[in-house]
Amino acid sequence: MKKKEKWLDFHKKGIRTQMMVYIGILVVLPLCLGLMVLNIYLQKVMSDNKVRFDSSSLLQIKNNADQIIEVMNYSTSMMIVNQDVLENIRLLGAYPDSYELYRAKTSLSTRLADLESSVLNAVDGKLAILTTDGYLIGSYNISKTNLDYEKEAWYGEILENGRKITFQPELIQFFQAMSNYTIRDHQHLYIGRSIQDYSGRPLGIIMVQLSASKIWGKYTQALEKSGQEAFYILDDDFRRLIDYNGKDDRFLERMSEEAAGWSLNQKHVLRGTMDAADYYMAILLEQSENVLLYSIPASVYREELSGIASGIFVLIFLLVFLTILTMIYFSGKLSRPLIYMVDMLEQSDNGILKLRDTKPSFGEMNKLIASYNKAGERIEDLIKKVKLESELKEKAHYEMLMSQISPHFIFNTVHSIQIMAQKEQDTRTERALESLGAILQAVYRSKNGMTTVGQETILLQAYVEIMQLRFGDSFHFYNTIPAELYLYEIPAFTMQPIVENAILHGVRDMKAGQIIVSAVEYPHDFMISVFDNGESADKEKMDRLLKKPNKSKSAFTGIGLYNVNSRLKMLYGDSYGLIFNEKALTGFEIWIRIPKGKSNA
C-alpha cells in the first residue's frame, strides 16, 4: 500500500519533474552504460593504432638510415676500385717529397671533394683516406697524421673485413684532426672500408662520416612528444654508434642484458618493456647487424595512452552532460510555453513576427498570440505605406532639384562662351558647347535619380572643362577611377557638388591647383576619393557641412555637401555617405562610400 501511495503521489508531481525522471531512467541511464562499453572499446582501438603508428615511424627512420648507408656504400665503392685512386695511393709511398707525391695527394683530395659535393651532399657525408704510410687525405686536408693507429684493434678489424663496411666510432679522431671545430661524440656515424690493390695487399682505409641529423631526419618528430624519448643505432655488441637524446651507458648495459632473449629481424619491429621502467622498440638495419633502438620511460608512454583514454572520457562526459541539459531544456519548455513567444520575439530584427500557436499551451496564450499577430499585420502595413511615401517624396525632391539648374550658372557659362568666341577660333567654342550639351543630356537622362559611375564621370569631365574655361588654367583635373567600376550604380550628381566645392573653395585662386578623383574597390562596396591640393579644413567645420543644413549650396544644382551626404545615407544606410579624411596632411580630401550594385541600363 505504501509503495502504491508513493506511486500515486509521484503522478501528482508536475510535468517537468515526471519528464526528468522518465528520461533519466529510460534514456540517460542506458546511454551511460552504453558509453562505458564504447569507452573501453575505443581505448583498445586507439592503443592499437598508436602502436601501429609508432612502429611505422620507426620503420621510416630505419629505411632512411638504410638509404643513407647505401649511398655511402656506393660512393666509397667508386673510390676503392678506381684504378687512378689505387695508383695515386701507391705513389704516396713510392715518391716521398716529390712532384709526383704532390700530384697524387692533390688528385685524391679533389676526387674526395667531388664525391662529397655530388653524391654525398644530400646526406651531409664526409670522406677521408688513411694510407698505410700515414697520409691523411680529405677534401680540404693533405697531411701526415701523428696518430698512432697501426696497432689499434679497430684498424686491424677494418683491414680484416676488407671491402665490407665496418662501423667504428674511433674514426672520429681523424675527422677531428681535419676539422676546425669540436665534433661531439655520437653525433655522426663513422664507417671504414679497406683499400686493397688487385693482389689483395692493403693500401689503407677509406673513412666516412655521416651526419646523425640526416639519419634521424624529420621522422623523430612523429615519436618525440615529451622530450624523454631516445633513439640509438647500436652495433652487434650494443655499443653506441650514434644517438638522439640518448641516456648514459648504464642504460645500454641493462638493455644489452634485456636483448639476450631477443629475436630481431629487418622486417618487423620488436616491442617490449624493460624492468617495467622503459618501453622500447627495436629492429635490425639492412646493411649490417646494427640495431635501431627507440626507448621511452614506461610512465610517459602510459601517460600518452591515458591521455587518449582521458580524451575519450571527456567526450563521453560532454555527451552525457549535453543529454541532461537537453532533458532540462525540453521539460522547461513544456512547463513554460511563454518561452516560445519570448524566443521568437528575440529572433525578430524589428520585433514584428507572425507567431504560431504552441501545443500544448493555454487558452490565454493562444488569444495573446492571435492578438499579437493582428497588431503585427497592421504595423507592417503602416511601415510599407511610410516607406512608399518616403520614396515618392525623395523622387519628387530629386526631380525638383534636377529641374532647377541655377540660371546664374547658365548665364556665366554662356557669357564665357561669347567672350571665347570673340578671341579664339571656333574649335574651343565647339568644345565648350559640347561640354554644355553633355551636362544638359546628363540632367535630363537621370529621371529616376540614378546613373552609373561611367556616366557620372562623363558629366564630371564636361563640368570641369566648362569651369576651366571660366577660371583659365589655374587648376588641372585628373580622373583615375578604374574602368571596371564604371558599370556600378550611383545616385546622379553625387561627385559634381564635391568637385565644385574643391574648385571654388580649394584651387580657384592657385597657380598649380590639382583635383584628383580616384576609387578603390572592396568586396561589398567601393570608395571614391575627391582630393585637391588647396587649403585644408578642420574636422569641426566639415562636421557642420556634412551633418547640418547650411547655406553653402552648389551653383550648378543647388545641392550642397549636406544634401549629398543625407541622400546617400537615406538610400543605403548610416554606414555609407561622405567621409572627411582628417588625416590628410596637405590639401583636402573627401571619400564617397557606396555599396556595389550594377545598373541594368
NORNORNOR-V70645 format. One record per residue. N is the residue number from 0. SS is DSSP state (2 for helix, 1 for strand, 0 for the rest). PSI is psi in radians with two decimals (999 if undefined). Layout:
# NORNORNOR-V70645
n=N ss=SS psi=PSI
n=N ss=SS psi=PSI
This chain:
# NORNORNOR-V70645
n=0 ss=0 psi=-0.73
n=1 ss=2 psi=-0.69
n=2 ss=2 psi=-0.70
n=3 ss=2 psi=-0.70
n=4 ss=2 psi=-0.68
n=5 ss=2 psi=-0.66
n=6 ss=2 psi=-0.72
n=7 ss=2 psi=-0.67
n=8 ss=2 psi=-0.65
n=9 ss=2 psi=-0.69
n=10 ss=2 psi=-0.27
n=11 ss=0 psi=-0.14
n=12 ss=0 psi=2.89
n=13 ss=0 psi=2.86
n=14 ss=2 psi=-0.60
n=15 ss=2 psi=-0.75
n=16 ss=2 psi=-0.81
n=17 ss=2 psi=-0.73
n=18 ss=2 psi=-0.71
n=19 ss=2 psi=-0.70
n=20 ss=2 psi=-0.81
n=21 ss=2 psi=-0.79
n=22 ss=2 psi=-0.66
n=23 ss=2 psi=-0.74
n=24 ss=2 psi=-0.75
n=25 ss=2 psi=-0.34
n=26 ss=2 psi=-1.00
n=27 ss=2 psi=-0.79
n=28 ss=2 psi=-0.88
n=29 ss=2 psi=-0.61
n=30 ss=2 psi=-0.73
n=31 ss=2 psi=-0.77
n=32 ss=2 psi=-0.77
n=33 ss=2 psi=-0.66
n=34 ss=2 psi=-0.52
n=35 ss=2 psi=-0.76
n=36 ss=2 psi=-0.74
n=37 ss=2 psi=-0.63
n=38 ss=2 psi=-0.80
n=39 ss=2 psi=-0.76
n=40 ss=2 psi=-0.78
n=41 ss=2 psi=-0.61
n=42 ss=2 psi=-0.74
n=43 ss=2 psi=-0.76
n=44 ss=2 psi=-0.79
n=45 ss=2 psi=-0.65
n=46 ss=2 psi=-0.77
n=47 ss=2 psi=-0.68
n=48 ss=2 psi=-0.65
n=49 ss=2 psi=-0.73
n=50 ss=2 psi=-0.79
n=51 ss=2 psi=-0.68
n=52 ss=2 psi=-0.78
n=53 ss=2 psi=-0.73
n=54 ss=2 psi=-0.74
n=55 ss=2 psi=-0.69
n=56 ss=2 psi=-0.71
n=57 ss=2 psi=-0.66
n=58 ss=2 psi=-0.61
n=59 ss=2 psi=-0.71
n=60 ss=2 psi=-0.75
n=61 ss=2 psi=-0.80
n=62 ss=2 psi=-0.66
n=63 ss=2 psi=-0.76
n=64 ss=2 psi=-0.74
n=65 ss=2 psi=-0.72
n=66 ss=2 psi=-0.71
n=67 ss=2 psi=-0.75
n=68 ss=2 psi=-0.62
n=69 ss=2 psi=-0.71
n=70 ss=2 psi=-0.73
n=71 ss=2 psi=-0.76
n=72 ss=2 psi=-0.71
n=73 ss=2 psi=-0.80
n=74 ss=2 psi=-0.69
n=75 ss=2 psi=-0.56
n=76 ss=2 psi=-0.61
n=77 ss=2 psi=-0.52
n=78 ss=2 psi=-0.84
n=79 ss=2 psi=-0.18
n=80 ss=0 psi=0.02
n=81 ss=0 psi=2.26
n=82 ss=2 psi=-0.71
n=83 ss=2 psi=-0.68
n=84 ss=2 psi=-0.82
n=85 ss=2 psi=-0.69
n=86 ss=2 psi=-0.74
n=87 ss=2 psi=-0.64
n=88 ss=2 psi=-0.69
n=89 ss=2 psi=-0.61
n=90 ss=2 psi=-0.48
n=91 ss=2 psi=-0.59
n=92 ss=2 psi=-0.29
n=93 ss=2 psi=-0.52
n=94 ss=0 psi=1.36
n=95 ss=0 psi=2.41
n=96 ss=0 psi=0.95
n=97 ss=0 psi=2.96
n=98 ss=2 psi=-0.64
n=99 ss=2 psi=-0.67
n=100 ss=2 psi=-0.80
n=101 ss=2 psi=-0.76
n=102 ss=2 psi=-0.66
n=103 ss=2 psi=-0.78
n=104 ss=2 psi=-0.73
n=105 ss=2 psi=-0.71
n=106 ss=2 psi=-0.76
n=107 ss=2 psi=-0.76
n=108 ss=2 psi=-0.70
n=109 ss=2 psi=-0.72
n=110 ss=2 psi=-0.69
n=111 ss=2 psi=-0.73
n=112 ss=2 psi=-0.67
n=113 ss=2 psi=-0.74
n=114 ss=2 psi=-0.71
n=115 ss=2 psi=-0.68
n=116 ss=2 psi=-0.22
n=117 ss=0 psi=-1.32
n=118 ss=0 psi=-0.77
n=119 ss=0 psi=0.00
n=120 ss=0 psi=-0.71
n=121 ss=0 psi=-0.47
n=122 ss=0 psi=0.15
n=123 ss=0 psi=0.82
n=124 ss=1 psi=2.61
n=125 ss=1 psi=2.54
n=126 ss=1 psi=2.65
n=127 ss=1 psi=2.66
n=128 ss=1 psi=2.28
n=129 ss=1 psi=1.96
n=130 ss=1 psi=2.90
n=131 ss=0 psi=-0.28
n=132 ss=0 psi=0.07
n=133 ss=0 psi=0.12
n=134 ss=1 psi=2.29
n=135 ss=1 psi=1.93
n=136 ss=1 psi=2.16
n=137 ss=1 psi=-3.07
n=138 ss=0 psi=-0.45
n=139 ss=0 psi=0.46
n=140 ss=1 psi=2.29
n=141 ss=1 psi=1.75
n=142 ss=1 psi=3.01
n=143 ss=1 psi=2.35
n=144 ss=0 psi=2.57
n=145 ss=0 psi=-0.01
n=146 ss=0 psi=2.42
n=147 ss=0 psi=1.87
n=148 ss=0 psi=-0.26
n=149 ss=0 psi=-0.49
n=150 ss=0 psi=0.05
n=151 ss=0 psi=2.54
n=152 ss=2 psi=-0.66
n=153 ss=2 psi=-0.61
n=154 ss=2 psi=-0.74
n=155 ss=2 psi=-0.62
n=156 ss=2 psi=-0.71
n=157 ss=2 psi=-0.77
n=158 ss=2 psi=-0.66
n=159 ss=2 psi=-0.66
n=160 ss=2 psi=-0.19
n=161 ss=0 psi=-2.32
n=162 ss=0 psi=-0.03
n=163 ss=0 psi=2.45
n=164 ss=0 psi=2.43
n=165 ss=1 psi=2.20
n=166 ss=1 psi=2.06
n=167 ss=0 psi=1.84
n=168 ss=2 psi=-0.38
n=169 ss=2 psi=-0.27
n=170 ss=2 psi=-0.16
n=171 ss=2 psi=-0.53
n=172 ss=2 psi=-0.57
n=173 ss=2 psi=-0.69
n=174 ss=2 psi=-0.53
n=175 ss=2 psi=-0.65
n=176 ss=2 psi=-0.51
n=177 ss=2 psi=-0.12
n=178 ss=0 psi=2.66
n=179 ss=0 psi=-0.03
n=180 ss=0 psi=2.81
n=181 ss=0 psi=2.25
n=182 ss=0 psi=2.15
n=183 ss=0 psi=2.59
n=184 ss=0 psi=2.53
n=185 ss=0 psi=0.32
n=186 ss=0 psi=-0.03
n=187 ss=1 psi=2.63
n=188 ss=1 psi=2.18
n=189 ss=1 psi=2.29
n=190 ss=1 psi=2.44
n=191 ss=1 psi=2.58
n=192 ss=1 psi=2.49
n=193 ss=1 psi=2.45
n=194 ss=1 psi=2.11
n=195 ss=1 psi=2.58
n=196 ss=0 psi=-3.07
n=197 ss=0 psi=-0.24
n=198 ss=0 psi=-0.07
n=199 ss=0 psi=0.03
n=200 ss=0 psi=2.27
n=201 ss=1 psi=2.35
n=202 ss=1 psi=-0.21
n=203 ss=1 psi=-2.83
n=204 ss=1 psi=2.62
n=205 ss=1 psi=2.30
n=206 ss=1 psi=2.50
n=207 ss=1 psi=2.38
n=208 ss=1 psi=2.05
n=209 ss=1 psi=2.35
n=210 ss=1 psi=2.25
n=211 ss=2 psi=-0.57
n=212 ss=2 psi=-0.58
n=213 ss=2 psi=-0.60
n=214 ss=2 psi=-0.79
n=215 ss=2 psi=-0.65
n=216 ss=0 psi=-2.70
n=217 ss=0 psi=-0.06
n=218 ss=0 psi=-0.42
n=219 ss=2 psi=-0.46
n=220 ss=2 psi=-0.51
n=221 ss=2 psi=-0.52
n=222 ss=2 psi=-0.26
n=223 ss=0 psi=1.92
n=224 ss=0 psi=-0.67
n=225 ss=0 psi=-0.22
n=226 ss=0 psi=-0.05
n=227 ss=0 psi=0.06
n=228 ss=0 psi=2.61
n=229 ss=1 psi=2.55
n=230 ss=1 psi=2.47
n=231 ss=1 psi=2.62
n=232 ss=1 psi=2.08
n=233 ss=1 psi=2.61
n=234 ss=0 psi=-3.08
n=235 ss=0 psi=-0.26
n=236 ss=0 psi=0.22
n=237 ss=0 psi=0.55
n=238 ss=0 psi=2.49
n=239 ss=1 psi=2.14
n=240 ss=1 psi=-0.95
n=241 ss=1 psi=2.80
n=242 ss=1 psi=2.91
n=243 ss=1 psi=1.95
n=244 ss=0 psi=0.65
n=245 ss=0 psi=2.75
n=246 ss=0 psi=-3.07
n=247 ss=0 psi=3.07
n=248 ss=2 psi=-0.43
n=249 ss=2 psi=-0.63
n=250 ss=2 psi=-0.75
n=251 ss=2 psi=-0.55
n=252 ss=2 psi=-0.77
n=253 ss=2 psi=-0.65
n=254 ss=2 psi=-0.59
n=255 ss=2 psi=-0.69
n=256 ss=2 psi=-0.68
n=257 ss=2 psi=-0.61
n=258 ss=2 psi=-0.12
n=259 ss=2 psi=-0.53
n=260 ss=2 psi=0.17
n=261 ss=0 psi=2.71
n=262 ss=0 psi=1.52
n=263 ss=0 psi=2.66
n=264 ss=0 psi=-3.10
n=265 ss=0 psi=0.08
n=266 ss=0 psi=-0.61
n=267 ss=0 psi=2.52
n=268 ss=0 psi=2.27
n=269 ss=1 psi=2.29
n=270 ss=1 psi=2.60
n=271 ss=1 psi=-3.14
n=272 ss=1 psi=2.28
n=273 ss=1 psi=2.09
n=274 ss=0 psi=0.50
n=275 ss=0 psi=0.29
n=276 ss=0 psi=-0.50
n=277 ss=1 psi=2.26
n=278 ss=1 psi=2.43
n=279 ss=1 psi=2.78
n=280 ss=1 psi=2.47
n=281 ss=1 psi=2.64
n=282 ss=1 psi=2.64
n=283 ss=1 psi=2.55
n=284 ss=0 psi=2.81
n=285 ss=0 psi=-0.73
n=286 ss=0 psi=0.00
n=287 ss=0 psi=-3.04
n=288 ss=0 psi=0.28
n=289 ss=0 psi=2.65
n=290 ss=1 psi=2.28
n=291 ss=1 psi=2.08
n=292 ss=1 psi=2.38
n=293 ss=1 psi=2.31
n=294 ss=1 psi=2.65
n=295 ss=1 psi=2.45
n=296 ss=1 psi=2.35
n=297 ss=2 psi=-0.59
n=298 ss=2 psi=-0.68
n=299 ss=2 psi=-0.71
n=300 ss=2 psi=-0.71
n=301 ss=2 psi=-0.61
n=302 ss=2 psi=-0.67
n=303 ss=2 psi=-0.76
n=304 ss=2 psi=-0.72
n=305 ss=2 psi=-0.50
n=306 ss=2 psi=-0.67
n=307 ss=2 psi=-0.80
n=308 ss=2 psi=-0.68
n=309 ss=2 psi=-0.69
n=310 ss=2 psi=-0.74
n=311 ss=2 psi=-0.73
n=312 ss=2 psi=-0.70
n=313 ss=2 psi=-0.73
n=314 ss=2 psi=-0.74
n=315 ss=2 psi=-0.73
n=316 ss=2 psi=-0.75
n=317 ss=2 psi=-0.67
n=318 ss=2 psi=-0.78
n=319 ss=2 psi=-0.73
n=320 ss=2 psi=-0.76
n=321 ss=2 psi=-0.62
n=322 ss=2 psi=-0.75
n=323 ss=2 psi=-0.73
n=324 ss=2 psi=-0.70
n=325 ss=2 psi=-0.71
n=326 ss=2 psi=-0.78
n=327 ss=2 psi=-0.68
n=328 ss=2 psi=-0.86
n=329 ss=2 psi=-0.62
n=330 ss=2 psi=-0.68
n=331 ss=2 psi=-0.61
n=332 ss=2 psi=-0.72
n=333 ss=2 psi=-0.55
n=334 ss=2 psi=-0.30
n=335 ss=0 psi=1.39
n=336 ss=0 psi=-0.26
n=337 ss=2 psi=-0.40
n=338 ss=2 psi=-0.60
n=339 ss=2 psi=-0.84
n=340 ss=2 psi=-0.72
n=341 ss=2 psi=-0.77
n=342 ss=2 psi=-0.75
n=343 ss=2 psi=-0.66
n=344 ss=2 psi=-0.65
n=345 ss=2 psi=-0.50
n=346 ss=2 psi=-0.26
n=347 ss=0 psi=2.35
n=348 ss=0 psi=-0.71
n=349 ss=0 psi=0.15
n=350 ss=0 psi=0.07
n=351 ss=0 psi=2.01
n=352 ss=0 psi=2.41
n=353 ss=0 psi=2.10
n=354 ss=0 psi=2.59
n=355 ss=0 psi=2.72
n=356 ss=0 psi=2.38
n=357 ss=0 psi=2.46
n=358 ss=0 psi=2.24
n=359 ss=0 psi=2.65
n=360 ss=0 psi=-2.89
n=361 ss=0 psi=2.73
n=362 ss=2 psi=-0.71
n=363 ss=2 psi=-0.66
n=364 ss=2 psi=-0.71
n=365 ss=2 psi=-0.70
n=366 ss=2 psi=-0.70
n=367 ss=2 psi=-0.73
n=368 ss=2 psi=-0.74
n=369 ss=2 psi=-0.76
n=370 ss=2 psi=-0.70
n=371 ss=2 psi=-0.73
n=372 ss=2 psi=-0.71
n=373 ss=2 psi=-0.77
n=374 ss=2 psi=-0.69
n=375 ss=2 psi=-0.69
n=376 ss=2 psi=-0.69
n=377 ss=2 psi=-0.71
n=378 ss=2 psi=-0.71
n=379 ss=2 psi=-0.71
n=380 ss=2 psi=-0.73
n=381 ss=2 psi=-0.70
n=382 ss=2 psi=-0.74
n=383 ss=2 psi=-0.72
n=384 ss=2 psi=-0.78
n=385 ss=2 psi=-0.72
n=386 ss=2 psi=-0.75
n=387 ss=2 psi=-0.75
n=388 ss=2 psi=-0.67
n=389 ss=2 psi=-0.72
n=390 ss=2 psi=-0.75
n=391 ss=2 psi=-0.69
n=392 ss=2 psi=-0.72
n=393 ss=2 psi=-0.72
n=394 ss=2 psi=-0.75
n=395 ss=2 psi=-0.69
n=396 ss=2 psi=-0.72
n=397 ss=2 psi=-0.78
n=398 ss=2 psi=-0.61
n=399 ss=2 psi=-0.74
n=400 ss=2 psi=-0.70
n=401 ss=2 psi=-0.49
n=402 ss=0 psi=0.01
n=403 ss=0 psi=0.89
n=404 ss=0 psi=2.35
n=405 ss=0 psi=2.18
n=406 ss=2 psi=-0.55
n=407 ss=2 psi=-0.70
n=408 ss=2 psi=-0.78
n=409 ss=2 psi=-0.70
n=410 ss=2 psi=-0.84
n=411 ss=2 psi=-0.68
n=412 ss=2 psi=-0.85
n=413 ss=2 psi=-0.70
n=414 ss=2 psi=-0.73
n=415 ss=2 psi=-0.68
n=416 ss=2 psi=-0.68
n=417 ss=2 psi=-0.81
n=418 ss=2 psi=-0.75
n=419 ss=2 psi=-0.70
n=420 ss=2 psi=-0.54
n=421 ss=2 psi=-0.59
n=422 ss=2 psi=-0.51
n=423 ss=0 psi=3.10
n=424 ss=0 psi=3.05
n=425 ss=2 psi=-0.25
n=426 ss=2 psi=-0.84
n=427 ss=2 psi=-0.62
n=428 ss=2 psi=-0.77
n=429 ss=2 psi=-0.67
n=430 ss=2 psi=-0.72
n=431 ss=2 psi=-0.77
n=432 ss=2 psi=-0.63
n=433 ss=2 psi=-0.71
n=434 ss=2 psi=-0.75
n=435 ss=2 psi=-0.69
n=436 ss=2 psi=-0.68
n=437 ss=2 psi=-0.66
n=438 ss=2 psi=-0.84
n=439 ss=2 psi=-0.64
n=440 ss=2 psi=-0.72
n=441 ss=2 psi=-0.62
n=442 ss=2 psi=-0.84
n=443 ss=2 psi=-0.14
n=444 ss=2 psi=-0.51
n=445 ss=0 psi=1.12
n=446 ss=0 psi=-0.53
n=447 ss=0 psi=0.10
n=448 ss=0 psi=-0.01
n=449 ss=1 psi=2.62
n=450 ss=1 psi=-2.93
n=451 ss=1 psi=2.86
n=452 ss=2 psi=-0.68
n=453 ss=2 psi=-0.81
n=454 ss=2 psi=-0.62
n=455 ss=2 psi=-0.62
n=456 ss=2 psi=-0.58
n=457 ss=2 psi=-0.81
n=458 ss=2 psi=-0.76
n=459 ss=2 psi=-0.74
n=460 ss=2 psi=-0.74
n=461 ss=2 psi=-0.73
n=462 ss=2 psi=-0.76
n=463 ss=2 psi=-0.70
n=464 ss=2 psi=-0.70
n=465 ss=2 psi=-0.72
n=466 ss=2 psi=-0.55
n=467 ss=2 psi=-0.57
n=468 ss=2 psi=-0.60
n=469 ss=2 psi=-0.75
n=470 ss=2 psi=0.07
n=471 ss=0 psi=-2.71
n=472 ss=0 psi=0.65
n=473 ss=0 psi=-0.26
n=474 ss=1 psi=2.81
n=475 ss=1 psi=2.53
n=476 ss=1 psi=2.32
n=477 ss=1 psi=2.21
n=478 ss=1 psi=1.94
n=479 ss=0 psi=0.40
n=480 ss=0 psi=2.23
n=481 ss=0 psi=2.48
n=482 ss=2 psi=-0.46
n=483 ss=2 psi=-0.19
n=484 ss=2 psi=-0.09
n=485 ss=0 psi=-0.44
n=486 ss=0 psi=-0.13
n=487 ss=1 psi=2.54
n=488 ss=1 psi=2.54
n=489 ss=1 psi=2.51
n=490 ss=1 psi=2.41
n=491 ss=0 psi=2.58
n=492 ss=0 psi=0.78
n=493 ss=0 psi=-0.76
n=494 ss=0 psi=-0.51
n=495 ss=2 psi=-0.81
n=496 ss=2 psi=-0.56
n=497 ss=2 psi=-0.73
n=498 ss=2 psi=-0.69
n=499 ss=2 psi=-0.72
n=500 ss=2 psi=-0.68
n=501 ss=2 psi=-0.62
n=502 ss=2 psi=-0.90
n=503 ss=2 psi=-0.58
n=504 ss=2 psi=-0.02
n=505 ss=2 psi=-1.09
n=506 ss=2 psi=0.12
n=507 ss=0 psi=-0.78
n=508 ss=0 psi=0.28
n=509 ss=0 psi=2.75
n=510 ss=0 psi=-0.45
n=511 ss=0 psi=0.88
n=512 ss=1 psi=2.59
n=513 ss=1 psi=2.37
n=514 ss=1 psi=2.15
n=515 ss=1 psi=2.16
n=516 ss=1 psi=2.12
n=517 ss=1 psi=3.07
n=518 ss=1 psi=2.65
n=519 ss=1 psi=2.34
n=520 ss=1 psi=2.41
n=521 ss=0 psi=2.99
n=522 ss=0 psi=-0.67
n=523 ss=0 psi=-0.19
n=524 ss=1 psi=-3.07
n=525 ss=1 psi=2.74
n=526 ss=1 psi=2.26
n=527 ss=1 psi=2.24
n=528 ss=1 psi=2.31
n=529 ss=1 psi=1.95
n=530 ss=1 psi=2.42
n=531 ss=1 psi=2.67
n=532 ss=0 psi=0.45
n=533 ss=0 psi=-2.69
n=534 ss=0 psi=2.47
n=535 ss=0 psi=2.85
n=536 ss=0 psi=2.58
n=537 ss=0 psi=2.85
n=538 ss=2 psi=-0.68
n=539 ss=2 psi=-0.72
n=540 ss=2 psi=-0.74
n=541 ss=2 psi=-0.62
n=542 ss=2 psi=-0.69
n=543 ss=2 psi=-0.68
n=544 ss=2 psi=-0.64
n=545 ss=2 psi=-0.49
n=546 ss=2 psi=-0.18
n=547 ss=0 psi=2.47
n=548 ss=0 psi=2.47
n=549 ss=0 psi=2.94
n=550 ss=0 psi=-0.21
n=551 ss=0 psi=1.74
n=552 ss=0 psi=2.89
n=553 ss=0 psi=2.39
n=554 ss=0 psi=-0.25
n=555 ss=0 psi=-0.91
n=556 ss=0 psi=-0.21
n=557 ss=0 psi=0.16
n=558 ss=0 psi=2.12
n=559 ss=0 psi=3.07
n=560 ss=2 psi=-0.61
n=561 ss=2 psi=-0.74
n=562 ss=2 psi=-0.75
n=563 ss=2 psi=-0.82
n=564 ss=2 psi=-0.77
n=565 ss=2 psi=-0.71
n=566 ss=2 psi=-0.73
n=567 ss=2 psi=-0.72
n=568 ss=2 psi=-0.63
n=569 ss=2 psi=-0.63
n=570 ss=2 psi=-0.69
n=571 ss=2 psi=-0.21
n=572 ss=0 psi=2.96
n=573 ss=0 psi=-0.29
n=574 ss=0 psi=-0.21
n=575 ss=0 psi=2.91
n=576 ss=1 psi=-2.67
n=577 ss=1 psi=2.45
n=578 ss=1 psi=2.19
n=579 ss=1 psi=2.21
n=580 ss=0 psi=1.61
n=581 ss=0 psi=-0.16
n=582 ss=0 psi=-0.09
n=583 ss=0 psi=2.14
n=584 ss=0 psi=-0.61
n=585 ss=0 psi=2.67
n=586 ss=0 psi=-2.81
n=587 ss=1 psi=2.31
n=588 ss=1 psi=2.33
n=589 ss=1 psi=2.36
n=590 ss=1 psi=2.49
n=591 ss=1 psi=1.99
n=592 ss=1 psi=2.16
n=593 ss=1 psi=2.38
n=594 ss=1 psi=2.72
n=595 ss=0 psi=2.41
n=596 ss=0 psi=2.03
n=597 ss=1 psi=2.50
n=598 ss=0 psi=2.54
n=599 ss=0 psi=-0.13
n=600 ss=0 psi=999
